[in-house]
Amino acid sequence: MTKYLFGLGILVVAVVGYFFLAPPANPPAPSPEVAGPTAPTAPPAATPVPEPVAPVDTAQTDVTPATPDEETLLENMAADTREGLPAAVTDTVTLNDALFLPRMRIMEYSYVTTAADAGASARDMRTLIEASAETICTEGRQMFEMGVTLRNSFEDRAGNLFQRVYLLPEDCQRFY
């Protein structure tokens, strides 16, 4: 159990470190300049007519679109996590990928297990994630407040996906 906590601790430290070292998502606005009378300006140029866009099926997309700053922040977080791969979480579980899926608003961490009983290894990790939910939620608060879901995917040695563990923004709201 200690090795699982240690491995998850490393992952949590990486996420927290990112939030402390990353530039703020909303930089401070520049102060308005004090100016005297202004010269007349030219009329604005004609704006181009937008191209027609296909209708969006709102039944499939319940999430609000991310601002470019939020999306960039989340993509950078995934890229920073991916830089140090592979990272051993336990003796048998290794983090092998991290990515942000913008359309689905999912931050995904993929793990591979080398254990003979892959299911037992994933159950142990699921239990560990559920027990550490409060810590994960508070340290990743900025991510969860943007409506991002954390998805942990587990694969066996052959690359077969056999389990996914989700931590939803709604799950984290009780800790704030």
Backbone torsions as a table, in degrees:
resi	resn	phi	psi	omega
1	MET	NA	-35.8	-179.5
2	THR	-63.2	-39.2	-179.0
3	LYS	-66.1	-32.3	177.0
4	TYR	-68.6	-43.3	178.3
5	LEU	-63.1	-40.1	178.6
6	PHE	-62.5	-46.0	-179.7
7	GLY	-63.9	-44.3	178.6
8	LEU	-67.5	-34.2	177.1
9	GLY	-60.5	-40.8	178.1
10	ILE	-62.6	-43.1	179.6
11	LEU	-64.4	-43.4	-180.0
12	VAL	-65.1	-40.9	178.7
13	VAL	-62.5	-39.2	179.0
14	ALA	-63.9	-43.0	-179.7
15	VAL	-67.4	-44.8	-179.9
16	VAL	-64.3	-42.5	178.3
17	GLY	-59.1	-38.1	178.9
18	TYR	-63.0	-45.1	-178.3
19	PHE	-64.0	-32.9	179.5
20	PHE	-78.3	-30.4	-175.8
21	LEU	-95.2	-16.9	-178.2
22	ALA	-76.2	148.0	176.7
23	PRO	-66.7	153.5	-179.1
24	PRO	-61.9	146.3	-179.0
25	ALA	-67.6	-33.3	-179.7
26	ASN	-118.8	93.6	-179.6
27	PRO	-64.5	153.3	-179.3
28	PRO	-61.6	142.6	-179.3
29	ALA	-74.5	141.7	178.2
30	PRO	-65.6	148.0	-179.3
31	SER	-72.0	143.5	-179.6
32	PRO	-67.7	142.0	-179.2
33	GLU	-81.3	142.9	175.6
34	VAL	-90.9	120.2	-176.5
35	ALA	-134.8	157.4	177.6
36	GLY	-82.3	-155.2	178.9
37	PRO	-60.6	141.3	-178.1
38	THR	-101.3	152.5	178.2
39	ALA	-78.3	153.6	178.4
40	PRO	-63.2	144.3	-178.5
41	THR	-107.0	159.6	178.9
42	ALA	-72.3	151.5	178.1
43	PRO	-65.1	150.1	-179.0
44	PRO	-64.4	148.7	179.7
45	ALA	-68.8	155.8	179.2
46	ALA	-64.9	137.8	-179.9
47	THR	-89.0	140.3	-179.7
48	PRO	-68.7	150.9	177.8
49	VAL	-76.8	127.6	-179.0
50	PRO	-68.2	150.5	177.4
51	GLU	-69.0	148.1	176.2
52	PRO	-65.9	141.3	-178.3
53	VAL	-114.5	139.5	178.4
54	ALA	-64.4	144.8	179.8
55	PRO	-64.0	146.4	-179.1
56	VAL	-96.8	134.8	177.3
57	ASP	-77.8	102.1	-176.4
58	THR	-71.9	-15.3	177.6
59	ALA	-67.4	-28.1	-178.8
60	GLN	-93.6	-22.8	-176.3
61	THR	-117.8	92.4	179.7
62	ASP	-92.0	-5.0	-174.2
63	VAL	-94.0	153.0	176.3
64	THR	-81.8	144.5	-178.8
65	PRO	-67.4	145.2	-179.9
66	ALA	-81.4	148.8	173.3
67	THR	-74.0	157.2	-179.9
68	PRO	-57.3	-34.5	179.3
69	ASP	-64.8	-44.4	179.7
70	GLU	-64.3	-44.8	-179.1
71	GLU	-61.9	-44.0	179.1
72	THR	-62.7	-42.8	178.6
73	LEU	-59.1	-45.7	-178.4
74	LEU	-70.2	-38.1	177.1
75	GLU	-65.7	-38.0	177.1
76	ASN	-66.1	-37.9	178.2
77	MET	-61.6	-44.7	178.9
78	ALA	-64.9	-40.6	179.8
79	ALA	-64.9	-41.3	178.1
80	ASP	-63.0	-40.9	178.2
81	THR	-65.9	-39.4	-177.6
82	ARG	-67.9	-27.5	-176.5
83	GLU	-58.9	-35.2	-175.8
84	GLY	-94.2	15.4	-176.8
85	LEU	-76.0	154.0	-7.5
86	PRO	-78.7	145.8	179.9
87	ALA	-120.6	120.3	179.7
88	ALA	-72.8	123.1	176.7
89	VAL	-89.9	-42.7	175.3
90	THR	-138.7	-172.2	177.8
91	ASP	-63.6	-29.2	-174.6
92	THR	-117.4	-7.9	-177.4
93	VAL	-116.5	128.1	-178.7
94	THR	-125.5	133.3	173.9
95	LEU	-76.2	121.9	-176.7
96	ASN	-120.5	-3.6	175.6
97	ASP	-163.8	151.1	175.6
98	ALA	-144.0	128.4	179.2
99	LEU	-151.8	157.4	177.0
100	PHE	-109.3	127.3	179.1
101	LEU	-104.2	95.8	-170.5
102	PRO	-61.6	-39.1	-177.0
103	ARG	-66.6	-34.1	-178.9
104	MET	-95.3	-6.9	-178.2
105	ARG	56.9	49.7	-179.1
106	ILE	-123.3	129.6	169.1
107	MET	-98.3	118.1	-175.1
108	GLU	-114.8	133.0	172.3
109	TYR	-115.7	126.3	-179.4
110	SER	-107.2	133.7	-179.0
111	TYR	-121.7	149.0	174.9
112	VAL	-119.8	135.7	177.5
113	THR	-111.6	140.4	177.4
114	THR	-105.2	6.1	-179.6
115	ALA	-68.1	148.4	177.1
116	ALA	-63.4	-38.7	177.2
117	ASP	-103.8	85.5	-176.1
118	ALA	-61.7	-36.3	-179.7
119	GLY	-62.2	-43.0	179.5
120	ALA	-64.9	-39.3	178.8
121	SER	-63.0	-43.1	179.2
122	ALA	-68.4	-37.5	177.3
123	ARG	-62.5	-40.4	177.9
124	ASP	-62.0	-43.6	179.4
125	MET	-66.6	-38.9	178.2
126	ARG	-61.0	-44.7	178.5
127	THR	-61.7	-42.0	179.6
128	LEU	-63.9	-43.2	179.6
129	ILE	-65.2	-42.8	179.4
130	GLU	-65.4	-38.7	179.7
131	ALA	-70.5	-27.9	-177.7
132	SER	-100.0	13.3	-174.6
133	ALA	-56.3	-41.6	-178.1
134	GLU	-62.3	-44.3	179.7
135	THR	-64.8	-45.7	-179.7
136	ILE	-61.8	-42.8	-178.4
137	CYS	-66.5	-43.8	-177.4
138	THR	-71.5	-35.9	179.7
139	GLU	-76.7	-25.7	177.9
140	GLY	-106.6	26.6	-173.8
141	ARG	-54.8	-43.6	-178.4
142	GLN	-59.4	-42.3	-179.8
143	MET	-65.0	-46.4	-177.8
144	PHE	-69.3	-32.6	177.9
145	GLU	-68.1	-20.5	175.6
146	MET	-82.8	2.1	178.1
147	GLY	84.6	21.7	-178.1
148	VAL	-91.3	137.5	176.4
149	THR	-96.9	138.1	175.4
150	LEU	-94.2	125.3	179.8
151	ARG	-122.4	123.9	175.7
152	ASN	-107.2	117.6	-178.7
153	SER	-107.3	136.2	-178.7
154	PHE	-117.2	130.3	178.5
155	GLU	-119.7	154.2	174.7
156	ASP	-90.1	-175.8	-177.2
157	ARG	-58.5	-31.7	-178.0
158	ALA	-82.4	-0.3	179.5
159	GLY	86.5	12.4	179.1
160	ASN	-84.9	125.4	177.1
161	LEU	-73.0	123.7	-178.5
162	PHE	-123.0	-10.2	176.9
163	GLN	-162.3	147.1	173.8
164	ARG	-131.0	140.0	177.5
165	VAL	-121.4	125.0	-178.2
166	TYR	-108.1	144.2	170.0
167	LEU	-126.5	108.8	-174.2
168	LEU	-88.3	154.3	175.9
169	PRO	-57.1	-35.1	179.0
170	GLU	-64.7	-33.6	178.2
171	ASP	-65.4	-31.6	-175.5
172	CYS	-85.9	-19.7	-176.4
173	GLN	-59.5	-30.1	-178.6
174	ARG	-68.9	-15.7	-178.6
175	PHE	-93.8	-5.1	-177.4
176	TYR	-95.3	NA	NA
